[in-house]
Amino acid sequence: MYSGIIVIDKPKDCTSFDVIARLRKKFKMRGIGHSGTLDPMATGVLPVFLGTATKGCEYATAHDKEYVVRFQLGLSTDTQDITGNVTGTSEVNVTRKNVENVLSAFVGEIFQIPPMYSAIKKDGKKLYEYARLGIEVERKARNITIYSANLLESGTAKNEYEARVTCSSGTYIRTLCSDLGDKLGCLAVMTALQRTRSGIFRIENAVSMEQIEQLEEDQIHSRYIVPLDMLFSEYPKLQVDDYGERRIKNGAFVPLSSVCLKTSEWTEENARYRVYSKNGTFLMLGRFQSLRSGGQALFCEKNFFT
């Protein structure tokens, strides 16, 4: 049974679930999940979680992302990408400098209205289900962050551009393209999208489905599957003694006497830590919290032991 994370370079024209289905067939196991769904037309980094590592999916989903996007000015579709039905055309009277300036104006915290063709639910029904019926419903604008947005080069078609965008989780890049067109005074549609990073996982370390399906199991494990705790490498590491490990596995807090702290370490209130057993087994994410009786103890935020 596999356990860990494998970074797939998702191919175009397949869903994220298609990738999972193919991996389930390859690995002969059901316990597989992914973080950060990619649209069928999008390619790039798709972190896939195997076995007990699926407990970490929610943490990976929340990480920031990086994309390389291509967009066409002067055209709009009902899906905000080139796969949809054309809903309008417009003249384009902008320069590359205009596009650069307006794109940079999106950097920072902004509000974005999710597209109708998305999996967000409204009254228990996904938005794309309404959209397929020709129904448009009101959506609340959501707060997102664009950390950087830089124009790369012109595309192969007239009025086509390419940009690299780093953003918070929950950002719709096709909506960003559409909003960019609005600010430029013309229509705009996304024509291609590649996710080049999701949290710590980068496209340089991703493997294609074709490679995975051709490799033997031991080659996959040694080359491409990384342990779950790598996802949490930004947090400090702690170890507990045998008594502390037993308490964690019984769902109890760990007293400070069972936490292997060095004199140079301190217990920051509510800070997140990676917690390991004496033999190096990753047990949980934990936080130090105050006890009613006084002092502190290590509490479990999420356990990952088998």
ABEGO torsion letter per residue (X at the ends): XBBEBBBBBBBBGBBAAAAAAAAAAAAGBABBBBBGBBBAABBEBBBBBBEAAAAAAAAAAABBBBBBBBBBBGBBBAAGBAABBBAEBBBBBBBAAAAAAAAAAABEBBBBBBBABBABBBGGBBAAAAAAAGBBBBBBBBBBBBABBBBABBBABBGBBBBBBBBBBGBBAAAAAAAAAAAAGBBBBBABBBBABBEABBAAABBBAAAAAABBAAAAAAAABBBAAAAAAABBBBBBBAAAAAAAAAGBBBBAAABBBBAABBBBBGBBBBBBBAAGBBABBBBBBBBAAEEBBBBBABBABX
